[in-house]
Amino acid sequence: MLASPWTLSRVLTVLLCLAVACPALAQEKRRKPPAIESVNEAVAKHINDNDVAGAVTLVIEDGKVVHLSGLGKANLKADKPMRPGAMFAIASMTKPITATALMTLVEEGKVGLDDPVSKYIPEFAEVKLDGKLLDKPITVRQCLTHTAGLGGSQRVVGSLESTAKEIAQRPLRYEPGTKWEYSPGLNVVGRVIEVASGKPYGEFLQERILDPLKMNATTFHPNEKQKSRIATLYAKDKDSGELTEADSWIGNFETDPYPNPSAGLYSTARDLSKFYNMMLNGGFLGDAKILSRDSVKELTKLQTGDIVTGFTPGNGWGLGYCVVQEPQGVTESLSKGSFGHGGAFGTQSWGDPEKKRAYILLVQRSNFPNSDASELRKDFQNAAAAALNK
């Protein structure tokens, strides 16, 4: 019995749809990055132990995403799953991005690393230590390496211009260049960027870093659609061990609206992987050239000599980046020369130039005793390295 013309037409239509859809579905499947099971198991343990509500982890190797996973909850009360595309307040992970933006001005000859900060912010000519003017001025390099003697809050109040002037009036904590102490130095650098470029810091960062790298989900001011993707910040109750919602000025675009060079960005794992891919590739990503290879080396080489620095043993400091000198403990799976930064809410991003890898951990937990030294970070990095070293 012959099929009716209507039936033949219907069959042909279905076959045509499948021919069009199948390659697209296959391509989508190919694009989906793998999740390394041992990494998921290592991270899930900390979610089950109520260390964090959820986490996004990403690993790149040789320019490719070899692991991407979202586990746990982005919001516990709403029972909202943590998706790989969730957005996070990355806090001090903003600092290396600011330093990289400044280096584009250094390449253009508009800023010198050893320039006195007072060249751009005149109030720094009046900085005093123990009531006396300095014999040698504070330099841009010292602000980038946290060796300038600056102290106090890293908040931006009003504007970077007013904040930098206020920082210059604070008493120095030590002779510049003699010690390391975590500081608001990158806020000073943000103001140097504004003066040298003639543009607001946030606009300059967008133009030089975020747009060229297509970091479209990285911003100081999430829009309404992006706000729905932000993971909730939690603190762990010391008595009950339960996670409760928490507040912070960091990343709070309502109370602290001015872009903060030290701590203000929101981002995603994929966006941060673009930034670290660029750094591991010597300043390039696809058609985008951000820096020269020499500038990348300058940013990520040891700048602090024998001065003891950082939040975990065996580290030194580059320009806005922490640099691993002697891998140990939480950094044992990283190679010497690895560079990166942590954030106040447990976020971590580290590039390993020897292995051509980067490890990105995104969580939102406000009262880690020392997020750089967290067991979660260690377990994540070790599990990923073990799987990839096989």
Beta strands, then each sheet from edge to edge (+ up, - down):
strand 1: 54-61
strand 2: 64-75
strand 3: 80-81
strand 4: 88-89
strand 5: 128-129
strand 6: 132-133
strand 7: 234-236
strand 8: 243-245
strand 9: 266-267
strand 10: 284-285
strand 11: 288-289
strand 12: 315-317
strand 13: 322-324
strand 14: 339-342
strand 15: 348-352
strand 16: 357-362
sheet 1: 3+ 2- 1+ 16- 15+ 14- 13+ 12-
sheet 2: 4+ 9-
sheet 3: 5+ 6-
sheet 4: 7+ 8-
sheet 5: 10+ 11-
end
